[in-house]
Amino acid sequence: MQDHAQRIEEHAEVIGSDGVRVGTVDRVEGDRIKLTRDASGEHGFIPLSAVHHVAPALVRLSMPASEARPRRDAPGQPAQARREEAGQGVIIAGPAAEAASQPGGPPKGNDAAR
């Protein structure tokens, strides 16, 4: 696994065992591959343990792309929620993300202090 980490190149294509594209390497962070941002503007993460083979500009996984869905949150960090306001993406995380995902959205006015 460590050997794989040293051989993975930035901007290499990541494909599943079925040849279907999973993403593009941003860099290796610890025991995982950080993928470049997707269409929603978020990075995905693939564990190095899922790597089967590394070639120049290519990382092949040991599972099909459909099973290699990248995690969208880094371990040890809160999952992020995305909300659109006035045409701009606003990232909220932690307790605010949980409140925003509840029916009625986040608390407003004096309710926020409770």
C-alpha positions as CSV (number, residue, x, y, z in Angstrom):
1,M,0.0,0.0,0.0
2,Q,2.8,2.4,0.9
3,D,4.4,1.5,-2.5
4,H,1.2,2.6,-4.2
5,A,1.1,5.9,-2.4
6,Q,4.6,6.8,-3.6
7,R,3.9,6.0,-7.2
8,I,0.5,7.8,-7.6
9,E,0.9,10.9,-9.6
10,E,-1.1,14.1,-9.3
11,H,-3.8,14.4,-12.0
12,A,-3.7,10.7,-12.7
13,E,-7.0,9.2,-13.8
14,V,-8.7,6.9,-11.3
15,I,-10.7,4.0,-12.8
16,G,-12.6,1.1,-11.4
17,S,-11.7,-2.6,-12.1
18,D,-14.4,-2.3,-14.9
19,G,-12.5,0.5,-16.6
20,V,-15.1,3.2,-15.7
21,R,-13.7,6.5,-14.6
22,V,-14.0,7.4,-10.9
23,G,-12.2,10.7,-10.8
24,T,-8.8,12.5,-11.0
25,V,-6.1,12.4,-8.3
26,D,-5.5,15.7,-6.6
27,R,-2.9,14.2,-4.2
28,V,-2.3,11.5,-1.7
29,E,-3.2,12.4,1.9
30,G,-2.1,9.8,4.5
31,D,-3.8,6.5,3.7
32,R,-6.2,7.9,1.0
33,I,-6.3,9.5,-2.4
34,K,-7.9,12.9,-2.5
35,L,-9.7,13.5,-5.8
36,T,-10.0,16.8,-7.6
37,R,-13.3,18.7,-7.0
38,D,-16.4,17.3,-8.6
39,A,-19.2,19.3,-10.3
40,S,-20.6,20.2,-6.9
41,G,-17.2,21.7,-5.9
42,E,-16.3,19.0,-3.3
43,H,-13.3,16.7,-3.0
44,G,-13.8,12.9,-2.8
45,F,-11.6,10.5,-1.0
46,I,-10.6,6.9,-1.9
47,P,-8.8,4.6,0.6
48,L,-5.3,3.5,-0.7
49,S,-6.5,-0.1,0.3
50,A,-8.8,0.1,-2.7
51,V,-5.9,0.5,-5.2
52,H,-5.1,-2.5,-7.3
53,H,-2.5,-1.2,-9.7
54,V,-0.6,2.1,-10.4
55,A,0.7,3.0,-13.8
56,P,1.9,6.3,-15.2
57,A,-1.1,8.7,-15.1
58,L,-3.4,5.9,-14.1
59,V,-4.7,4.4,-10.9
60,R,-6.8,1.2,-11.2
61,L,-9.0,0.2,-8.2
62,S,-9.7,-3.3,-7.1
63,M,-13.5,-2.8,-7.4
64,P,-15.8,-1.5,-10.1
65,A,-16.5,2.2,-10.2
66,S,-20.1,1.7,-9.0
67,E,-18.7,0.3,-5.7
68,A,-15.9,2.9,-5.4
69,R,-18.1,5.8,-4.6
70,P,-15.7,8.4,-3.1
71,R,-16.4,9.6,0.4
72,R,-17.2,13.3,0.3
73,D,-16.0,14.1,3.8
74,A,-12.6,13.6,5.2
75,P,-12.4,11.2,8.2
76,G,-12.3,13.2,11.4
77,Q,-14.0,16.2,9.9
78,P,-17.7,17.0,9.9
79,A,-19.7,16.2,6.8
80,Q,-20.5,19.3,4.9
81,A,-23.9,20.4,3.6
82,R,-24.4,22.6,0.6
83,R,-27.2,25.1,0.4
84,E,-27.9,27.6,-2.5
85,E,-28.7,31.1,-1.5
86,A,-29.1,34.0,-4.0
87,G,-27.3,32.0,-6.7
88,Q,-24.2,31.5,-4.6
89,G,-23.1,28.2,-2.9
90,V,-22.9,28.5,0.9
91,I,-21.0,25.8,2.8
92,I,-22.3,25.1,6.3
93,A,-20.9,22.4,8.6
94,G,-21.3,20.9,12.0
95,P,-24.5,21.8,14.1
96,A,-25.5,24.5,11.5
97,A,-25.6,21.8,8.8
98,E,-27.8,19.6,10.9
99,A,-30.2,22.5,11.7
100,A,-30.3,23.5,8.1
101,S,-31.2,20.0,7.0
102,Q,-34.3,19.9,9.3
103,P,-37.7,20.8,8.0
104,G,-38.0,24.6,8.2
105,G,-34.3,25.1,7.9
106,P,-32.0,26.7,10.5
107,P,-33.4,28.6,13.4
108,K,-34.2,32.3,12.7
109,G,-34.2,35.4,14.9
110,N,-34.6,34.8,18.6
111,D,-34.9,31.0,18.1
112,A,-31.2,30.9,17.1
113,A,-30.2,31.7,20.7
114,R,-32.1,28.9,22.2
